[in-house]
Amino acid sequence: MIRLALALCALPFAAMAQPWPDAERIVSIGGPVTELIFALGAGDRVIARDTTSTFPPEVEALPDVGYMRQLSAEGVLSVGPDLIVTRDTAGPVEAMESLRAARVPMVEVPDGFTPEAVVAAMRQVGASLGLAEAGEAMARQAEADFAALAEKVAAGPAPRVMFVLSNQGGRLNVAGAGTGADGIITLAGGVNVMAEAVEGYRIVSDEAIVTAAPDAIVMMESTGNPEIDEMRAGVMDVPAVAQTPAGQAGALIRVPPAALGFGPRTARLARDLHDDFAALER
Protein backbone atom coordinates (compact mmCIF):
# COMPACT_ATOMS: atom_id res chain seq x y z
CA MET A 1 0.00 0.00 0.00
CA ILE A 2 1.41 3.37 -1.01
CA ARG A 3 1.37 5.89 1.78
CA LEU A 4 0.54 9.37 0.64
CA ALA A 5 0.53 11.36 3.85
CA LEU A 6 2.29 14.10 1.94
CA ALA A 7 0.96 16.92 4.06
CA LEU A 8 2.65 15.40 7.08
CA CYS A 9 6.19 15.38 5.71
CA ALA A 10 8.69 15.14 8.54
CA LEU A 11 10.80 17.95 7.12
CA PRO A 12 8.88 21.10 6.10
CA PHE A 13 11.64 22.25 3.78
CA ALA A 14 9.79 25.22 2.31
CA ALA A 15 9.52 26.71 5.77
CA MET A 16 13.18 26.02 6.58
CA ALA A 17 14.96 26.83 3.34
CA GLN A 18 16.83 30.12 3.14
CA PRO A 19 16.03 31.84 -0.18
CA TRP A 20 18.67 33.03 -2.64
CA PRO A 21 16.43 34.77 -5.19
CA ASP A 22 19.35 36.73 -6.62
CA ALA A 23 21.52 33.69 -7.38
CA GLU A 24 22.27 33.77 -11.11
CA ARG A 25 25.19 31.34 -11.32
CA ILE A 26 23.84 28.04 -10.04
CA VAL A 27 25.71 24.75 -10.23
CA SER A 28 23.20 21.90 -10.13
CA ILE A 29 24.31 18.43 -9.01
CA GLY A 30 22.00 15.44 -9.44
CA GLY A 31 19.68 14.75 -12.37
CA PRO A 32 16.41 15.16 -10.45
CA VAL A 33 17.61 18.44 -8.89
CA THR A 34 18.61 19.88 -12.26
CA GLU A 35 15.34 18.80 -13.83
CA LEU A 36 13.45 20.40 -10.95
CA ILE A 37 15.24 23.73 -11.31
CA PHE A 38 14.36 23.84 -15.01
CA ALA A 39 10.75 22.80 -14.29
CA LEU A 40 10.50 25.74 -11.89
CA GLY A 41 11.50 28.07 -14.73
CA ALA A 42 14.96 28.85 -13.36
CA GLY A 43 17.00 26.97 -15.95
CA ASP A 44 18.49 30.18 -17.27
CA ARG A 45 20.20 30.63 -13.90
CA VAL A 46 22.10 27.32 -14.15
CA ILE A 47 25.68 27.71 -15.41
CA ALA A 48 26.96 24.14 -14.91
CA ARG A 49 25.70 20.66 -14.02
CA ASP A 50 26.96 17.19 -13.19
CA THR A 51 27.18 14.18 -15.50
CA THR A 52 23.89 12.68 -14.29
CA SER A 53 21.98 15.81 -15.33
CA THR A 54 20.79 15.11 -18.87
CA PHE A 55 17.21 16.41 -18.84
CA PRO A 56 15.87 18.62 -20.25
CA PRO A 57 18.11 18.15 -23.31
CA GLU A 58 19.42 21.72 -23.26
CA VAL A 59 21.36 21.03 -20.05
CA GLU A 60 23.87 18.98 -22.02
CA ALA A 61 25.18 22.20 -23.55
CA LEU A 62 26.27 23.35 -20.07
CA PRO A 63 29.72 22.69 -18.60
CA ASP A 64 29.96 19.32 -16.82
CA VAL A 65 31.61 19.40 -13.36
CA GLY A 66 31.83 15.60 -13.10
CA TYR A 67 29.92 12.59 -11.82
CA MET A 68 27.94 13.47 -8.69
CA ARG A 69 29.59 10.79 -6.53
CA GLN A 70 33.11 11.61 -7.69
CA LEU A 71 33.16 15.39 -7.55
CA SER A 72 36.15 17.64 -7.17
CA ALA A 73 35.47 20.70 -5.03
CA GLU A 74 37.95 22.64 -7.14
CA GLY A 75 36.12 21.67 -10.32
CA VAL A 76 32.76 22.80 -8.97
CA LEU A 77 34.12 26.09 -7.66
CA SER A 78 36.13 26.79 -10.84
CA VAL A 79 33.00 27.87 -12.74
CA GLY A 80 32.33 30.62 -10.21
CA PRO A 81 28.93 29.64 -8.75
CA ASP A 82 26.98 31.90 -6.41
CA LEU A 83 24.77 28.93 -5.37
CA ILE A 84 25.22 25.15 -5.40
CA VAL A 85 22.10 22.96 -5.40
CA THR A 86 22.88 19.29 -4.89
CA ARG A 87 21.49 15.92 -3.86
CA ASP A 88 22.72 15.13 -0.36
CA THR A 89 24.12 11.83 -1.63
CA ALA A 90 26.74 13.59 -3.76
CA GLY A 91 30.35 12.87 -2.90
CA PRO A 92 32.98 12.00 -2.06
CA VAL A 93 32.74 13.13 1.56
CA GLU A 94 35.95 15.16 1.37
CA ALA A 95 34.72 17.11 -1.65
CA MET A 96 31.39 17.89 -0.01
CA GLU A 97 33.13 19.05 3.18
CA SER A 98 35.30 21.38 1.11
CA LEU A 99 32.25 22.78 -0.67
CA ARG A 100 30.47 23.37 2.64
CA ALA A 101 33.55 25.21 3.89
CA ALA A 102 33.69 27.44 0.80
CA ARG A 103 31.98 30.82 0.87
CA VAL A 104 29.30 29.72 -1.57
CA PRO A 105 25.74 28.98 -0.39
CA MET A 106 24.81 25.34 -0.84
CA VAL A 107 21.38 23.72 -0.78
CA GLU A 108 21.46 19.98 -0.07
CA VAL A 109 18.31 18.20 -1.19
CA PRO A 110 17.64 14.92 0.68
CA ASP A 111 17.63 11.86 -1.55
CA GLY A 112 14.64 9.57 -1.31
CA PHE A 113 12.53 7.19 -3.34
CA THR A 114 9.03 8.04 -2.15
CA PRO A 115 6.29 10.49 -3.17
CA GLU A 116 6.99 12.38 0.06
CA ALA A 117 10.62 12.92 -0.94
CA VAL A 118 9.63 14.20 -4.39
CA VAL A 119 7.12 16.68 -3.00
CA ALA A 120 9.47 17.88 -0.26
CA ALA A 121 12.21 18.53 -2.83
CA MET A 122 9.83 20.66 -4.91
CA ARG A 123 9.05 22.83 -1.91
CA GLN A 124 12.66 23.02 -0.72
CA VAL A 125 14.20 23.92 -4.08
CA GLY A 126 11.41 26.36 -4.92
CA ALA A 127 11.88 28.17 -1.61
CA SER A 128 15.68 28.16 -1.97
CA LEU A 129 15.52 29.83 -5.38
CA GLY A 130 13.04 32.47 -4.20
CA LEU A 131 10.27 30.66 -6.10
CA ALA A 132 8.29 29.35 -3.14
CA GLU A 133 4.90 29.87 -4.81
CA ALA A 134 5.96 27.98 -7.93
CA GLY A 135 7.42 25.21 -5.78
CA GLU A 136 4.23 24.97 -3.76
CA ALA A 137 2.07 24.82 -6.88
CA MET A 138 4.24 22.09 -8.32
CA ALA A 139 4.13 20.17 -5.04
CA ARG A 140 0.33 20.33 -4.85
CA GLN A 141 0.02 19.07 -8.42
CA ALA A 142 2.40 16.23 -7.62
CA GLU A 143 0.35 15.32 -4.56
CA ALA A 144 -2.75 15.09 -6.74
CA ASP A 145 -0.90 13.02 -9.34
CA PHE A 146 0.40 10.59 -6.72
CA ALA A 147 -3.06 10.28 -5.19
CA ALA A 148 -4.54 9.43 -8.60
CA LEU A 149 -1.79 6.88 -9.13
CA ALA A 150 -2.52 5.30 -5.75
CA GLU A 151 -6.13 4.77 -6.79
CA LYS A 152 -5.02 2.98 -9.96
CA VAL A 153 -2.52 0.85 -8.07
CA ALA A 154 -5.13 -0.16 -5.50
CA ALA A 155 -7.13 -1.75 -8.31
CA GLY A 156 -4.20 -4.01 -9.23
CA PRO A 157 -2.33 -5.83 -10.62
CA ALA A 158 0.64 -6.49 -8.31
CA PRO A 159 3.15 -8.49 -10.37
CA ARG A 160 6.35 -9.91 -8.93
CA VAL A 161 9.17 -7.93 -10.53
CA MET A 162 12.94 -8.16 -10.71
CA PHE A 163 14.97 -5.13 -11.79
CA VAL A 164 18.23 -6.01 -13.53
CA LEU A 165 20.93 -3.36 -13.66
CA SER A 166 23.46 -5.37 -15.66
CA ASN A 167 24.35 -8.79 -17.02
CA GLN A 168 27.96 -9.69 -16.32
CA GLY A 169 28.50 -12.87 -18.27
CA GLY A 170 25.26 -14.41 -17.06
CA ARG A 171 25.64 -13.08 -13.52
CA LEU A 172 22.88 -10.57 -12.91
CA ASN A 173 23.22 -7.40 -10.84
CA VAL A 174 19.75 -6.77 -9.41
CA ALA A 175 18.03 -4.11 -7.34
CA GLY A 176 17.15 -4.72 -3.71
CA ALA A 177 15.72 -2.46 -1.03
CA GLY A 178 16.80 1.17 -0.73
CA THR A 179 17.17 1.78 -4.46
CA GLY A 180 15.39 3.94 -6.99
CA ALA A 181 14.41 0.79 -8.85
CA ASP A 182 12.73 -0.63 -5.75
CA GLY A 183 10.99 2.71 -5.20
CA ILE A 184 9.54 2.99 -8.71
CA ILE A 185 8.46 -0.68 -8.79
CA THR A 186 6.62 -0.24 -5.49
CA LEU A 187 5.09 3.07 -6.54
CA ALA A 188 3.82 1.47 -9.75
CA GLY A 189 2.17 -1.33 -7.81
CA GLY A 190 4.70 -4.09 -8.33
CA VAL A 191 6.46 -6.27 -5.78
CA ASN A 192 10.26 -6.21 -5.93
CA VAL A 193 11.14 -9.88 -5.48
CA MET A 194 14.64 -9.03 -4.27
CA ALA A 195 13.73 -6.36 -1.71
CA GLU A 196 13.76 -8.68 1.30
CA ALA A 197 16.97 -10.50 0.37
CA VAL A 198 19.15 -7.70 -1.02
CA GLU A 199 20.05 -4.15 0.04
CA GLY A 200 21.17 -1.86 -2.77
CA TYR A 201 22.39 -3.39 -6.03
CA ARG A 202 24.04 -6.78 -5.86
CA ILE A 203 24.98 -9.75 -8.05
CA VAL A 204 22.80 -12.71 -7.09
CA SER A 205 23.01 -16.45 -7.69
CA ASP A 206 21.08 -18.41 -10.29
CA GLU A 207 19.29 -20.19 -7.47
CA ALA A 208 18.12 -16.87 -6.01
CA ILE A 209 16.72 -15.82 -9.39
CA VAL A 210 14.83 -19.06 -9.93
CA THR A 211 13.49 -19.02 -6.37
CA ALA A 212 12.35 -15.39 -6.70
CA ALA A 213 10.19 -16.40 -9.69
CA PRO A 214 9.52 -12.90 -11.09
CA ASP A 215 6.57 -12.35 -13.41
CA ALA A 216 8.46 -9.60 -15.23
CA ILE A 217 11.99 -8.31 -15.67
CA VAL A 218 12.47 -4.54 -15.65
CA MET A 219 15.58 -2.90 -17.10
CA MET A 220 16.63 0.56 -18.22
CA GLU A 221 16.25 1.66 -21.81
CA SER A 222 19.20 1.75 -24.15
CA THR A 223 21.68 4.47 -23.22
CA GLY A 224 23.24 4.80 -26.65
CA ASN A 225 26.56 3.85 -25.04
CA PRO A 226 27.64 0.54 -26.68
CA GLU A 227 29.66 -0.60 -23.66
CA ILE A 228 26.83 -0.04 -21.19
CA ASP A 229 24.21 -1.50 -23.52
CA GLU A 230 26.36 -4.60 -24.00
CA MET A 231 26.42 -5.09 -20.21
CA ARG A 232 22.61 -5.15 -20.26
CA ALA A 233 22.14 -7.44 -23.23
CA GLY A 234 21.02 -11.05 -23.21
CA VAL A 235 19.28 -11.04 -19.83
CA MET A 236 16.27 -13.00 -21.05
CA ASP A 237 18.61 -15.69 -22.42
CA VAL A 238 20.24 -16.33 -19.04
CA PRO A 239 19.26 -19.92 -18.11
CA ALA A 240 18.10 -18.94 -14.62
CA VAL A 241 15.81 -16.23 -16.03
CA ALA A 242 14.45 -18.65 -18.64
CA GLN A 243 13.16 -20.83 -15.79
CA THR A 244 11.09 -18.03 -14.28
CA PRO A 245 7.55 -16.97 -15.25
CA ALA A 246 9.09 -13.78 -16.72
CA GLY A 247 11.46 -15.77 -18.91
CA GLN A 248 8.81 -18.19 -20.06
CA ALA A 249 6.48 -15.32 -20.99
CA GLY A 250 9.22 -13.10 -22.45
CA ALA A 251 8.06 -10.37 -20.08
CA LEU A 252 10.71 -7.65 -20.34
CA ILE A 253 9.83 -4.02 -19.55
CA ARG A 254 12.16 -1.11 -20.25
CA VAL A 255 12.08 2.15 -18.30
CA PRO A 256 13.96 5.43 -18.85
CA PRO A 257 16.84 6.15 -16.44
CA ALA A 258 14.82 9.04 -14.98
CA ALA A 259 12.40 6.49 -13.49
CA LEU A 260 15.06 5.65 -10.90
CA GLY A 261 15.83 9.27 -10.01
CA PHE A 262 12.59 10.46 -8.39
CA GLY A 263 12.18 13.94 -9.78
CA PRO A 264 9.38 16.04 -11.33
CA ARG A 265 8.31 13.29 -13.78
CA THR A 266 8.11 10.49 -11.23
CA ALA A 267 4.32 10.24 -10.99
CA ARG A 268 3.99 9.97 -14.78
CA LEU A 269 6.82 7.47 -15.10
CA ALA A 270 5.32 5.32 -12.34
CA ARG A 271 1.94 5.48 -14.04
CA ASP A 272 3.52 4.34 -17.31
CA LEU A 273 5.18 1.43 -15.52
CA HIS A 274 1.88 0.51 -13.86
CA ASP A 275 0.26 0.46 -17.30
CA ASP A 276 3.04 -1.88 -18.47
CA PHE A 277 2.30 -4.13 -15.50
CA ALA A 278 -1.40 -4.12 -16.39
CA ALA A 279 -0.57 -5.12 -19.97
CA LEU A 280 1.07 -8.29 -18.65
CA GLU A 281 -2.34 -9.45 -17.48
CA ARG A 282 -3.92 -9.21 -20.90
MARTI-232119 format. One record per atom (N, C-alpha, C): residue in one letter; x, y, z. Coordinates in steps of 0.02 Angstrom, whole numbers, padded with zeros to 5 digits, always signed. Layout:
<sites>
aXYZ...
</sites>
This chain:
<sites>
m+00043-00060+00000m+00000+00000+00000m+00044+00062+00000i+00031+00108-00045i+00070+00168-00050i+00044+00220-00001r+00088+00245+00040r+00068+00294+00089r+00078+00364+00060l+00025+00402+00063l+00027+00469+00032l+00010+00523+00082a+00038+00516+00142a+00026+00568+00192a+00074+00626+00179l+00067+00655+00120l+00115+00705+00097l+00112+00769+00138a+00054+00784+00164a+00048+00846+00203a+00082+00841+00270l+00101+00780+00289l+00133+00770+00354l+00207+00755+00347c+00238+00781+00296c+00310+00769+00286c+00348+00788+00348a+00397+00746+00366a+00435+00757+00427a+00477+00820+00423l+00496+00839+00363l+00540+00897+00356l+00506+00950+00314p+00478+01002+00343p+00444+01055+00305p+00495+01101+00273f+00525+01077+00218f+00582+01113+00189f+00566+01184+00167a+00505+01194+00140a+00490+01261+00116a+00492+01312+00171a+00475+01290+00232a+00476+01336+00288a+00547+01347+00314m+00592+01298+00302m+00659+01301+00329m+00710+01331+00281a+00698+01324+00216a+00748+01342+00167a+00760+01417+00165q+00824+01436+00165q+00842+01506+00157q+00839+01522+00083p+00806+01576+00062p+00802+01592-00009p+00862+01631-00035w+00882+01614-00096w+00934+01652-00132w+00904+01673-00199p+00856+01719-00198p+00822+01738-00260p+00867+01773-00310d+00923+01800-00286d+00967+01837-00331d+01023+01793-00360a+01024+01729-00342a+01076+01685-00369a+01066+01676-00444e+01117+01692-00483e+01113+01689-00555e+01166+01642-00585r+01207+01612-00542r+01259+01567-00566r+01256+01502-00524i+01206+01462-00541i+01192+01402-00502i+01227+01342-00533v+01261+01303-00491v+01285+01238-00511v+01237+01187-00483s+01210+01145-00526s+01160+01095-00506s+01190+01025-00510i+01185+00988-00455i+01215+00921-00451i+01162+00870-00434g+01151+00824-00480g+01100+00772-00472g+01045+00782-00523g+01034+00731-00565g+00984+00738-00619g+00917+00763-00596p+00886+00734-00544p+00820+00758-00522p+00821+00831-00499v+00875+00852-00467v+00881+00922-00445v+00883+00969-00504t+00925+00952-00553t+00931+00994-00613t+00864+00998-00650e+00832+00941-00658e+00767+00940-00691e+00717+00983-00654l+00719+00981-00588l+00672+01020-00547l+00684+01095-00556i+00747+01115-00557i+00762+01187-00566i+00734+01212-00632f+00744+01172-00685f+00718+01192-00750f+00642+01192-00750a+00611+01143-00717a+00538+01140-00715a+00508+01199-00678l+00547+01228-00631l+00525+01287-00594l+00535+01351-00634g+00564+01345-00694g+00575+01403-00736g+00639+01441-00722a+00686+01409-00686a+00748+01442-00668a+00808+01413-00705g+00795+01379-00760g+00850+01348-00797g+00901+01398-00823d+00878+01459-00837d+00925+01509-00864d+00975+01533-00811r+00964+01512-00749r+01010+01531-00695r+01063+01478-00682v+01058+01421-00716v+01105+01366-00707v+01163+01375-00756i+01225+01375-00728i+01284+01386-00771i+01324+01322-00780a+01311+01270-00739a+01348+01207-00746a+01308+01152-00711r+01322+01090-00728r+01285+01033-00701r+01332+00973-00696d+01307+00920-00665d+01348+00860-00659d+01330+00811-00715t+01368+00757-00720t+01359+00709-00775t+01291+00676-00775t+01260+00667-00717t+01194+00634-00714t+01137+00679-00737s+01151+00743-00746s+01099+00791-00766s+01095+00793-00842t+01046+00759-00870t+01040+00755-00943t+00970+00776-00968f+00928+00799-00923f+00860+00820-00942f+00843+00885-00906p+00811+00933-00942p+00794+00931-01013p+00855+00932-01058p+00848+00915-01121p+00906+00907-01166p+00953+00967-01168e+00927+01027-01158e+00971+01086-01163e+01025+01089-01109v+01017+01050-01055v+01068+01052-01002v+01134+01023-01027e+01132+00981-01078e+01193+00949-01101e+01240+00999-01134a+01216+01058-01150a+01259+01110-01177a+01298+01146-01123l+01280+01135-01059l+01313+01168-01003l+01378+01131-00984p+01425+01167-00954p+01486+01134-00930p+01470+01079-00880d+01508+01025-00883d+01498+00966-00841d+01553+00966-00787v+01532+00968-00723v+01581+00970-00668v+01599+00900-00642g+01573+00848-00674g+01591+00780-00655g+01534+00739-00629y+01547+00675-00617y+01496+00629-00591y+01481+00647-00519m+01418+00647-00499m+01397+00673-00435m+01427+00637-00375r+01449+00575-00383r+01480+00539-00326r+01556+00541-00328q+01583+00575-00378q+01656+00580-00385q+01675+00652-00400l+01647+00698-00364l+01658+00769-00377l+01726+00792-00352s+01750+00845-00383s+01807+00882-00359s+01782+00950-00337a+01796+00970-00275a+01774+01035-00252a+01803+01090-00296e+01865+01082-00315e+01898+01132-00357e+01862+01139-00424g+01841+01082-00452g+01806+01083-00516g+01739+01119-00511v+01703+01107-00458v+01638+01140-00448v+01647+01215-00439l+01696+01234-00398l+01706+01305-00383l+01738+01342-00441s+01770+01306-00487s+01807+01339-00542s+01761+01377-00589v+01696+01359-00591v+01650+01393-00637v+01620+01456-00605g+01638+01470-00543g+01616+01531-00510g+01543+01533-00491p+01518+01481-00457p+01447+01482-00437p+01432+01532-00381d+01371+01557-00379d+01349+01595-00321d+01297+01555-00281l+01282+01493-00305l+01239+01447-00268l+01250+01376-00296i+01255+01328-00251i+01261+01258-00270i+01199+01222-00244v+01163+01188-00289v+01105+01148-00270v+01121+01076-00286t+01119+01032-00236t+01144+00964-00244t+01102+00913-00207r+01102+00851-00232r+01074+00796-00193r+01121+00785-00134d+01093+00765-00077d+01136+00756-00018d+01176+00692-00020t+01167+00652-00073t+01206+00591-00082t+01266+00602-00127a+01278+00665-00147a+01337+00679-00188a+01400+00668-00147g+01456+00658-00181g+01517+00643-00145g+01578+00653-00191p+01637+00634-00167p+01649+00600-00103p+01642+00647-00043v+01647+00618+00017v+01637+00656+00078v+01684+00716+00082e+01747+00704+00063e+01797+00758+00068e+01779+00817+00023a+01755+00802-00037a+01736+00855-00083a+01677+00895-00056m+01628+00860-00027m+01569+00895+00000m+01588+00937+00060e+01634+00912+00102e+01657+00952+00159e+01691+01016+00136s+01731+01010+00082s+01765+01069+00055s+01715+01119+00027l+01663+01094-00006l+01612+01139-00034l+01574+01174+00022r+01559+01137+00076r+01524+01169+00132r+01567+01222+00165a+01632+01213+00163a+01678+01260+00194a+01690+01322+00151a+01674+01316+00086a+01684+01372+00040a+01632+01426+00053r+01646+01486+00032r+01599+01541+00044r+01548+01545-00013v+01518+01489-00027v+01465+01486-00078v+01405+01452-00047p+01347+01482-00048p+01287+01449-00020p+01275+01382-00054m+01254+01333-00014m+01240+01267-00042m+01175+01240-00014v+01132+01217-00058v+01069+01186-00039v+01076+01111-00051e+01068+01071+00002e+01073+00999-00003e+01003+00968+00001v+00983+00937-00054v+00915+00910-00059v+00917+00836-00040p+00881+00816+00012p+00882+00746+00034p+00860+00699-00021d+00898+00645-00030d+00882+00593-00077d+00827+00549-00048g+00784+00523-00090g+00732+00479-00066g+00690+00452-00123f+00662+00393-00113f+00626+00360-00167f+00553+00349-00148t+00522+00403-00127t+00451+00402-00108t+00417+00465-00135p+00350+00464-00139p+00315+00525-00158p+00330+00583-00111e+00335+00567-00046e+00349+00619+00003e+00415+00655-00012a+00466+00616-00032a+00531+00646-00047a+00527+00691-00108v+00489+00670-00159v+00482+00710-00220v+00448+00776-00204v+00394+00773-00166v+00356+00834-00150v+00397+00881-00106a+00432+00853-00057a+00474+00894-00013a+00528+00930-00052a+00558+00896-00101a+00610+00927-00142a+00583+00985-00182m+00523+00978-00208m+00492+01033-00245m+00485+01095-00202r+00462+01085-00141r+00453+01142-00095r+00520+01170-00074q+00568+01127-00059q+00633+01151-00036q+00670+01191-00090v+00673+01162-00150v+00710+01196-00204v+00674+01260-00225g+00607+01257-00229g+00570+01318-00246g+00584+01374-00196a+00581+01358-00132a+00594+01408-00081a+00666+01434-00084s+00713+01389-00097s+00784+01408-00098s+00800+01456-00156l+00763+01449-00211l+00776+01492-00269l+00734+01555-00267g+00696+01566-00213g+00652+01623-00210g+00590+01613-00252l+00572+01550-00264l+00514+01533-00305l+00466+01489-00265a+00454+01509-00203a+00414+01467-00157a+00344+01454-00184e+00313+01504-00215e+00245+01493-00241e+00245+01442-00297a+00294+01447-00341a+00298+01399-00396a+00312+01329-00369g+00356+01325-00319g+00371+01260-00289g+00310+01230-00255e+00272+01272-00222e+00212+01248-00188e+00160+01225-00238a+00151+01262-00293a+00104+01241-00344a+00124+01175-00375m+00188+01167-00388m+00212+01104-00416m+00202+01047-00367a+00214+01060-00303a+00206+01008-00252a+00134+00986-00246r+00088+01034-00248r+00016+01016-00242r-00007+00976-00303q+00018+00993-00362q+00001+00954-00421q+00029+00883-00415a+00090+00878-00390a+00120+00812-00381a+00081+00770-00331e+00058+00801-00277e+00017+00766-00228e-00045+00737-00260a-00077+00778-00303a-00137+00755-00337a-00121+00697-00385d-00065+00704-00420d-00045+00651-00467d-00030+00586-00431f+00005+00590-00374f+00020+00530-00336f-00044+00499-00307a-00090+00540-00286a-00153+00514-00260a-00192+00477-00314a-00193+00505-00375a-00227+00472-00430a-00193+00406-00447l-00126+00406-00444l-00090+00344-00457l-00106+00291-00404a-00111+00312-00342a-00126+00265-00288a-00193+00231-00299e-00241+00268-00325e-00307+00238-00340e-00301+00185-00394k-00261+00198-00445k-00251+00149-00498k-00216+00087-00471v-00165+00098-00431v-00126+00043-00403v-00169-00001-00358a-00214+00030-00321a-00257-00008-00275a-00301-00058-00312a-00314-00043-00375a-00357-00087-00416a-00317-00145-00446g-00252-00147-00436g-00210-00201-00462g-00187-00186-00532p-00143-00229-00560p-00117-00291-00531p-00056-00277-00487a-00028-00331-00457a+00032-00325-00416a+00082-00379-00435p+00112-00372-00495p+00157-00424-00518p+00222-00428-00478r+00252-00486-00477r+00317-00495-00447r+00370-00475-00498v+00413-00429-00479v+00458-00397-00527v+00531-00401-00503m+00576-00411-00551m+00647-00408-00535m+00679-00356-00581f+00713-00307-00550f+00748-00256-00589f+00821-00278-00598v+00843-00280-00661v+00911-00301-00677v+00951-00240-00700l+01004-00224-00664l+01046-00168-00683l+01095-00187-00738s+01124-00247-00733s+01173-00269-00783s+01178-00344-00784n+01205-00368-00840n+01217-00439-00851n+01292-00449-00862q+01325-00477-00813q+01398-00485-00816q+01415-00558-00830g+01410-00575-00894g+01425-00643-00914g+01377-00694-00885g+01313-00676-00880g+01263-00721-00853g+01251-00712-00779r+01291-00670-00747r+01282-00654-00676r+01246-00587-00672l+01187-00588-00644l+01144-00528-00646l+01152-00486-00583n+01159-00420-00595n+01161-00370-00542n+01090-00342-00535v+01058-00355-00478v+00987-00339-00470v+00977-00287-00415a+00918-00258-00415a+00901-00205-00367a+00865-00234-00307g+00891-00217-00247g+00857-00236-00186g+00825-00176-00154a+00817-00178-00089a+00786-00123-00052a+00831-00061-00052g+00802-00003-00042g+00840+00059-00037g+00867+00085-00102t+00836+00066-00157t+00858+00089-00223t+00801+00125-00259g+00820+00165-00309g+00769+00197-00350g+00727+00147-00387a+00758+00091-00407a+00720+00039-00442a+00667+00009-00398d+00686-00005-00335d+00637-00031-00287d+00581+00020-00276g+00599+00083-00272g+00549+00136-00260g+00499+00141-00317i+00523+00140-00379i+00477+00149-00436i+00435+00087-00446i+00462+00028-00434i+00423-00034-00440i+00366-00032-00389t+00382-00015-00327t+00331-00012-00275t+00278+00041-00290l+00301+00099-00312l+00254+00154-00327l+00207+00134-00384a+00232+00094-00431a+00191+00073-00488a+00146+00014-00472g+00152-00012-00411g+00109-00066-00390g+00138-00135-00396g+00203-00140-00412g+00235-00205-00416g+00266-00225-00350v+00289-00287-00347v+00323-00314-00289v+00395-00331-00310n+00443-00297-00281n+00513-00311-00296n+00533-00376-00263v+00545-00428-00302v+00557-00494-00274v+00623-00499-00237m+00667-00450-00246m+00732-00452-00214m+00737-00405-00153a+00684-00369-00138a+00687-00318-00086a+00702-00346-00017e+00677-00406-00001e+00688-00434+00065e+00757-00466+00072a+00785-00488+00016a+00848-00525+00018a+00909-00481+00006v+00900-00425-00028v+00957-00385-00051v+00948-00312-00032e+01001-00280-00011e+01002-00207+00002e+01046-00175-00051g+01020-00125-00085g+01058-00093-00139g+01059-00137-00200y+01112-00129-00241y+01120-00170-00301y+01172-00223-00288r+01156-00284-00309r+01202-00339-00293r+01195-00395-00345i+01250-00428-00359i+01249-00487-00402i+01221-00546-00362v+01172-00581-00390v+01140-00636-00354v+01150-00702-00392s+01140-00756-00356s+01151-00823-00385s+01093-00843-00430d+01107-00893-00472d+01054-00920-00515d+00997-00948-00472e+01015-00981-00417e+00965-01010-00373e+00918-00955-00346a+00947-00898-00327a+00906-00844-00301a+00858-00818-00353i+00879-00815-00416i+00836-00791-00470i+00778-00839-00481v+00794-00903-00485v+00741-00953-00497v+00692-00954-00439t+00718-00950-00377t+00675-00951-00318t+00630-00889-00316a+00657-00832-00336a+00618-00770-00335a+00558-00772-00382a+00564-00809-00437a+00509-00820-00485a+00474-00755-00506p+00509-00707-00534p+00476-00645-00555p+00428-00657-00613d+00375-00617-00614d+00328-00617-00671d+00354-00574-00727a+00397-00526-00711a+00423-00480-00762a+00493-00458-00742i+00533-00445-00792i+00600-00416-00784i+00595-00343-00805v+00622-00298-00764v+00624-00227-00782v+00697-00206-00789m+00712-00170-00843m+00779-00145-00855m+00774-00074-00882m+00830-00039-00883m+00832+00028-00911m+00835+00025-00987e+00809+00077-01018e+00812+00083-01090e+00885+00088-01114s+00894+00080-01178s+00960+00088-01208s+00988+00157-01193t+01052+00160-01176t+01084+00223-01161t+01116+00255-01222g+01125+00216-01275g+01162+00240-01332g+01236+00231-01325n+01258+00208-01265n+01328+00193-01252n+01338+00118-01264p+01375+00098-01317p+01382+00027-01334p+01408-00016-01277e+01455+00010-01237e+01483-00030-01183e+01430-00044-01129i+01393+00007-01111i+01341-00002-01060i+01286-00047-01086d+01264-00035-01148d+01210-00075-01176d+01231-00148-01181e+01294-00161-01196e+01318-00230-01200e+01313-00264-01132m+01326-00226-01078m+01321-00254-01011m+01249-00272-00991r+01201-00245-01029r+01130-00258-01013r+01097-00305-01062a+01136-00330-01110a+01107-00372-01161a+01101-00445-01138g+01056-00481-01170g+01051-00552-01161g+01022-00576-01095v+00990-00533-01057v+00964-00552-00992v+00911-00607-00997m+00868-00601-01047m+00814-00650-01053m+00839-00718-01075d+00901-00721-01100d+00931-00784-01121d+00970-00819-01065v+00977-00786-01008v+01012-00816-00952v+00971-00876-00929p+01001-00935-00923p+00963-00996-00905p+00919-00989-00843a+00945-00955-00792a+00905-00947-00731a+00842-00906-00744v+00848-00853-00785v+00790-00812-00802v+00741-00852-00844a+00766-00893-00889a+00723-00932-00932a+00678-00979-00893q+00698-00996-00831q+00658-01042-00790q+00604-01006-00750t+00603-00940-00752t+00554-00901-00714t+00493-00887-00756p+00436-00869-00724p+00377-00848-00763p+00393-00791-00811a+00436-00745-00792a+00455-00689-00836a+00490-00715-00898g+00537-00761-00889g+00573-00789-00946g+00529-00829-00991q+00485-00868-00963q+00440-00910-01003q+00390-00868-01043a+00372-00810-01015a+00324-00766-01050a+00359-00713-01092g+00425-00708-01087g+00461-00655-01122g+00442-00587-01097a+00428-00581-01033a+00403-00519-01004a+00460-00473-00983l+00482-00431-01029l+00535-00383-01017l+00508-00313-01026i+00515-00271-00976i+00491-00201-00977i+00551-00155-00971r+00553-00105-01014r+00608-00055-01013r+00581+00011-00985v+00622+00042-00943v+00604+00108-00915v+00661+00157-00928p+00645+00222-00934p+00698+00271-00942p+00738+00279-00878p+00801+00298-00882p+00842+00307-00822p+00810+00354-00771a+00772+00404-00795a+00741+00452-00749a+00692+00418-00701a+00667+00359-00718a+00620+00325-00674a+00652+00307-00608l+00718+00301-00607l+00753+00283-00545l+00773+00344-00504g+00765+00404-00533g+00792+00463-00501g+00744+00500-00454f+00680+00491-00461f+00629+00523-00419f+00635+00599-00421g+00611+00625-00478g+00609+00697-00489g+00540+00719-00511p+00534+00774-00548p+00469+00802-00566p+00425+00756-00608r+00455+00709-00646r+00416+00664-00689r+00398+00598-00656t+00413+00590-00593t+00406+00524-00562t+00335+00497-00564a+00285+00537-00549a+00216+00512-00550a+00197+00486-00618r+00216+00521-00671r+00199+00499-00739r+00237+00435-00757l+00301+00433-00739l+00341+00374-00755l+00316+00312-00717a+00294+00322-00655a+00266+00266-00617a+00200+00244-00646r+00161+00292-00670r+00097+00274-00702r+00109+00234-00766d+00159+00254-00804d+00176+00217-00865d+00197+00146-00849l+00237+00138-00796l+00259+00072-00776l+00199+00030-00752h+00154+00061-00715h+00094+00026-00693h+00054+00001-00753d+00049+00043-00805d+00013+00023-00865d+00048-00037-00899d+00115-00036-00897d+00152-00094-00923d+00137-00157-00883f+00133-00149-00817f+00115-00206-00775f+00045-00232-00794a-00001-00187-00803a-00070-00206-00819a-00073-00244-00886a-00030-00224-00933a-00029-00256-00998a-00006-00329-00993l+00032-00345-00941l+00054-00415-00932l-00005-00461-00919e-00059-00433-00892e-00117-00473-00874e-00162-00488-00933r-00151-00453-00988r-00196-00461-01045r-00178-00521-01087
</sites>
